[in-house]
Structures are given as C-alpha cells and as structure tokens.
Amino acid sequence: MEKPVDKPVDKPTHLVEFETMLLGRHAHLYAPRSRAGGGQLDRSAYVLLSRIRMHGPMSIGQLSEAFGLDASTLNRQTAAMLRAGVVERIPDPDGGIARKFRITEEGERRLEADRSSNIAGLERVMEHWSPEDVARFAAFLERFNRDIERLEGRPWPRP
C-alpha cells in the first residue's frame, strides 16, 4: 500500500482553499441544527429567509436574480418553505403582477432561533479569542464575501 503524498501548501491561496474546505466540514460545530431551539431550518431556507428579511418581500424573479439560481430551483425551495409555514405569498405591495414571498411569524421565530443557535456556537468556538481578533476575522470574512459578490455581480444587502 502506497503512502499518500502530501501536496505542499506553498501559496497562501492553497491554504485558504484548504481552510475553507475544513470550515464547511466543521459547520456542525458552530451551526448546530437541533430541534430543541425550535428552529432547524435547512440551509437554503435559512439563506433565503435571511435575504427576504434584509430586502423585504421578494418574487421568484427577484430571488433568481439575487441568488443566480433558476426559477425551478427556487420554486422547489419556496414550495417547501410554504409547506413549512415560514413564508407566505402576498400580492406585490408595489402593485406589480408577480406575487411575492414574505416571512411569516413562524418563519421569523425559526430564523431567529437558528441564528441565535449559530451565534452561540460561534461564541463557543471563539471563546478564547480577543474581541479585536473576532472583529478582524469578521472584517476579513466581509471583505472575502464582498469580493465574491463583486465577481458575481450580486451584492448582498448588509445591516
């Protein structure tokens, strides 16, 4: 049996790739999905609800543009969210033809429960970090995300 050969991480981007791979692997540590908190949204519902919360009611077309996903994918995701009672379809408040999705009280409750659980998990992971290190890490993550958004042409609204 041959021993695998480790490829050297000789460029900083190689290290970023490796660490982001591990970050995805460790998501359960800082973003637990337990029923006890009353949330337990799947990842797509969590992201869609977060976007709708920031933007306000959105149509399938607006969601498609915001996420770069086709309408059929979003129709499946929003149908599941409608069945779960976390969104509702409403007439366009601006008088447009397309109906829009709005977060329900149940959706707000579950989104906030998951968000609180995620934050608590992150606080456990970074409990020995200085507040300055946490702020620097947050700033680098924001910069990284904004550059991805710039390349995609899809900026994400921020508070």
Number of C-alpha atoms within 10 A of each C-alpha: 3 4 5 6 6 6 7 8 12 8 8 9 10 13 13 12 12 12 12 12 11 11 13 9 10 11 13 12 14 18 18 15 19 13 11 8 14 15 22 20 22 12 10 13 20 18 14 20 27 18 19 18 16 13 12 13 23 23 21 20 15 14 20 17 14 16 16 12 13 13 15 11 12 19 13 11 15 22 14 14 22 17 10 14 14 23 25 20 17 14 15 15 10 6 8 10 10 15 18 22 24 20 24 16 13 14 24 17 15 20 24 17 21 24 18 15 21 19 14 15 18 15 14 12 12 14 11 10 11 10 11 9 12 15 12 12 12 12 12 12 12 13 12 12 14 16 13 13 13 12 10 11 13 14 15 15 9 8 4
